[in-house]
Amino acid sequence: MIRLFLCGDVMTGRGIDQVLPHPVDPRLHEPYMTSALGYVALAEKANGPIPSPVDFRYIWGDSLDVLAEWAADVRLINLETSITRSDTFWPNKGIHYRMSPANTPCLTAANLNCCALANNHVLDWGYDGLEDTLAALARAGIAHAGAGPDLHRASEPAILDPGNGNRVLVFSMATGSSGVPGSWAASAGSAGIHRLPGLSADIARRVAEQVGDYRRQGDIVVASIHWGDNWGYDIPAEQTDFAHRLIDDAGVDIIHGHSSHHPRAIEVYRDKPVFYGCGDFINDYEGIGGHETFRGDLGLMYFVDISNDGALSALRMVPMQMRRFRLNWAEDADTDWLAAVLDREGRGFNTAVSRKDRSLALSWTRNG
């Protein structure tokens, strides 16, 4: 068996970067806010003072104890932040996330193995920012997938060796539905991200060919996909069809979907888990009004146990709450609320969620 830790979007830029030891220039180019320090002020107004500077472990808070206890073989996140000091922001884009390269230890503090980069923020500070991001992760010893100096490098997987006889291949990709500009797509001669032009059967076959170029017997294959809107629980049929095709035709073992700011339904298709939206995990959104009914302050740590034949053996989830830019144990009422929401949303996929002490457990009826 191999255990993977997954979570959704990790955004360590902007306000988060400002409370870390080595922040970048706080100036922003947003219609809503002109300084990243404004997001710090919003969070403090909502939940109280944030010590500054914080140490690099601070933002992970109670999740570090959970990571130590649950001992995953692989730790994978979607990193929604450019790691750069470049001042060349992408024009005509309303939001730009960046973190100082000197603050990269906030990622190594959680002993991350891999960052998925195909998303709608990794190029916020241009091609120089992307180059800086790739260099910072390389220096930190964190693998990445989904972005690179050309299409070949952007679409190739991160190949992880957890040391138990199974390789883990992480393919990272994104769609326009998550807000990725078409101009960000990498090509044979230009840098960018692995942007899918759609979710058609032809695109699924193309991904299957890419997987086939790398996959060996015994590998666990993860397709990390940035797709869909930020809010709401509806799962488009094209996402479900595409996920099923990747499992059927490409031999993908885990669909790691993200972009939604809150957790969405989970499906188990042919014994393979499909996460349609893992939700936000770390961000600086505290104190920003709107969409409160979705409880974007609550995030989940997903622990996925895969057996040697590539089938899902167990899935447990640990709820966290972001307060004062720190992950904290979710309250009992919030844990119950998340369990009820995921249970409700999973009914159409024959999955159920129940509470087990401070975590949530998934049960399922085989689908497909």
N, C-alpha and C positions, 0 to 999 in steps of 0.2 A: 504494500500500500504506500501511496505517496500523499502527503498533505500539502495543500496550497492555501496560502492566505491571499485573498483578493479584497480589494475595496474599490470604490468608485473614484471620483475626482479628488485629487490632492492639489490644492492651489496654495503654494507657499510664497506667493508674491504680494505685491501691494502692501496692505496693512500688516500681514504676517511678516513680511520682510522688514518692515519698519521697526518691529519690536525685537528682532533678532540682532546679534551683536554687530553686524557689518552691513547696514542697509544701503541701498542705492539712493540716488536723488529722488525725493518723494514726489516730484512734479508729475502730474498726470495730464492726459489729453482727452478727458472725458467730458461730456456735457453735464454730468451729474456732480462730479467732484474734480477739483484741480490739484489736490494733494493726497497722497496715500495716507498721510496722517489723519485725514478726515475719517477714514474707515476705522482707525484706532479709536478716535473720539466717539464714533457711533457705537462701537462695541462696549466701550467703557460706560457710556450713558445707559446702555441696556443692562449691563451685568456687573459693573464695578471696575475699579482700577486694574490695569494690566501692568505688572512689573516690567521695566524696560531698562537695559536689555535683558531678555530672558536667555537661559542657556539653550543649547541646541536640542535637548530632550524635551523641553517644556511643552511644545505644541502637541506632542504625542500623548502626554499625560498618562492616564490610567491604561491606555491601550498597550503601553510597553509591558506592563505586568501580564496582560492577556496574551500578548505575543510570546512572552517567555513561557507561560503556562501551557499554551496550546502547541508550541514547538512545531511550526510549519516547516516543511523542507524547502519551500519556495515562497517568496514574498513579492507580490506583483501589485503595482498601483498604476493608475492613469495619472501622469504628471501633467497638470494643466498650467504650466508656468514656464516661461522662458528664463533661463539662468544666464544673465548677461548684465553688463553695465552699459551696453550700447544705448545711445539716445535716439537712434533712428527707428521711430515707431512706424507701424504699418498705417498708411494714410486711409482715411475714410472708414476706419473701424472704431467703433465707439468705446471699446474696452481693451486695455493693454495690461497684461500681467507680466511682471518680471521680478526676479529675485537676484540678489547679488551672488556671484560665484563664490564669494567668501562665506556665504551662508549655506553652501551645499552640505556641510556637516549635519544640518537638520534632517537630511535624508538618510545619511549613513547612521544617524542615531537610532533609526528603526531597523537597521541591518537589512535594507531592501536589496533584493536581487535584481529586479528589473523594473523599468519604467516604460509603459506604453506612451508613445509620443504623438500618435496620429490623432490630433484633436484640433479644436478651433482656437487655441491660444499659444501653441508652441512657437508660432511665427509672428506673434504680436510685435516683436521688436526686430523684424526683418531677417534677412538671410545671415547677417552678422550675428544676430541674437541666436539663431539656430545653430550656427557653427560654435558659438560660445557654449551653448547648452550641451551639445554633443561632447565637447572637450571637457566640460566640468564633470559630466557623468563618467567619462572615461577615467579622469583623474581619481574620482571617488570609487572606482571599481564597481560601478552599477551598470549592468547591461541595459540596452534599450532596443526598441523596435518601433517602426512606423514613421521614421523621418531620417533623411540622409542627404548626401550631396548629389544623388541622382536616384532615379526610380528603382534601379536594382538594389541599391543600398537601403532605400526607404522601405522596400517591400520584403526584404529578407528577414528571417526570424532572429530573435535572440535565442541562442541555444544554451540552455542552462543545465548544469550537471550537479544535481543535489547530492550525489555520492552514494546513491542506493541502487544503482544499476539501471535507472530510468532517466533518459534525457527528457527535459521539458522544452518544447519549442513554442515560443510566443510570437505570433503574427499579429501586428497592430495595423489597424485600418480605420478609416473614417468615411462618413458620407456627408453630402451637402446638407442633409436634413438637420445636422447638429450645428450648422452655422459655419462650416468650413468653406472659405471662398474657393471658387474654382481655380483661381490663380495660384493657390498654394499647392496644387498637385505637382509632385515631382515628375520629371520626365527623364528621358535618356541623357539629356544634356544639361539639366538644371536641378538645383536642390529643391526640397519641399517635403511633403508628407505623402504617405500612401493613401491617396484619396480615391475611393471607389466612385465611378460615375453613376452608379445606381445599385440596385439590389436584384437585378434580373438573374435568370438562370444562366445566361452567358457569363455574367460577372462571377457567379458562384463557380462555374467551371474553370474560369481563369484562376481563381483563388485555389481551387483544387489542384490545378497543375503546379502552382507555386508550392503548395504543401508537399505534393508528390516529389518535388525536386530535393527535398530535405529530409522527409520523414524516413525513419528506420524502424524496424521491428522493435516494439517495446516503448517507443516514444509516446509521451503524453503531449497532445497538441492543443494549444489554447489560441482561439481567435478572439482578440481584444478589439471590440468595435465601438467607436464613438458614433452614436446615431440618435436621431429623434429629438423631440422637443425637451425643454427643461422641466415642464410642469404637466401633470395629468397622468392618468393611469391607463389610458387606451394604448393597446399594442397594435400597431398597424399589421395587417395581414402580410405585407411584403417583408416585414422583419421576421415573422414566424416562418414564412416560406424559405427565406434566405438562410436562417439558422438551421432549418431542417436539411436544406441542400448541403450546407457545409458539413453537417454530421454524416449524411448519407453518402455524399460524393467525394468529400475531401478527407473524411476520417477524423474530423475535429472532435476532440473529447470534451472541451469546455468552451461555451460561448460567454465571454466576459463583456457584457454590454454596459455602456455608461453614456452619460450626457445629462440624464435627468437629475434634477437637484434633490430628489428623494427616491427611496427604493421603490422598484416596481415588481411586477409579478415574476415568479420563478417557474420555469417549466423543466420537467425531466423527460427528454425525448430519446427513446431507445437507450435508456440508462445513461444519458449524457445531460448534464445540467446546462440550462440556458438561462442566463441572467439578463433580462431585458433592460434593466436599469439598476445599477448598484447604488445610485445616489451619491451625493457629495459626502466627503469624509473630512477634509480639512479645507477651510476657506476663511475669508475675512468678512462674511456676509452678516454677522451679528448686528442687529439694530436696524437693518434695512427692512422697511415695511413692505407688505404685499405677500400673498400666497401663504399666509400663516397656517391655513388649514392643512397644508401638505407637510408641515413640520420639517422644514429643511434643516433645522438645527440638529436633527437626529440622524445619525449615520450607523452603518453596520460594518462589522468585521466579519467577513465570510471565510469559514474554514471548510475546505472542500477535500474530502477523502476519496481518492480514486484507487480502485483495486488494480492488480497487475494486468487484468484484461481490459483496462481502460474504462470500466463501468463505475458510476457513482456508487460509493459505499455508504457515505453519510455526509450530511451537510448541517453544520451548526453556525449560528450567527450570534454575534455579541453586540448589543446596542450600545452606542456611545452618544454623548451630547456635547456639542461644541459650545463652551462658555469661556469668555475671557481669552479667546484664541487658544484654548486648551481642550483636549478630549477628556471627558469625564464619564464615569459610569452613568448610564441613563437611570432615571428614577423608575421605581416599580410601575407606576401608572403609565409612563412613557413606553416601557418595555411591553406592557400589556397592549397598549395602543398599536405599536408596531406589529405585534403578533396578530392582532385582529385584522389589520389592514392587509398584511401579506397573505393571511389565510383567505380573506375575502377575494383578493385579486387573483389568487392561485386556483380558485375553484374551476375556472374555465380551462385550466391546464392540468387538472387532476392532481394538484399538489395541495398540501395542508401544512400549516405552521402552528406549532404549539410552544408554550413556554416551558423551559427546563431550567429551573433556578434562575440564574442571571443571563441565560442565553436562550436562543430560539432554535428549535429543531424542525427540519423539513421532513415530511413524509410524502410518499407519492405512489400513484398507481401507474404502472408502465404505460407510456404513451408512444404510439408509433411501432 
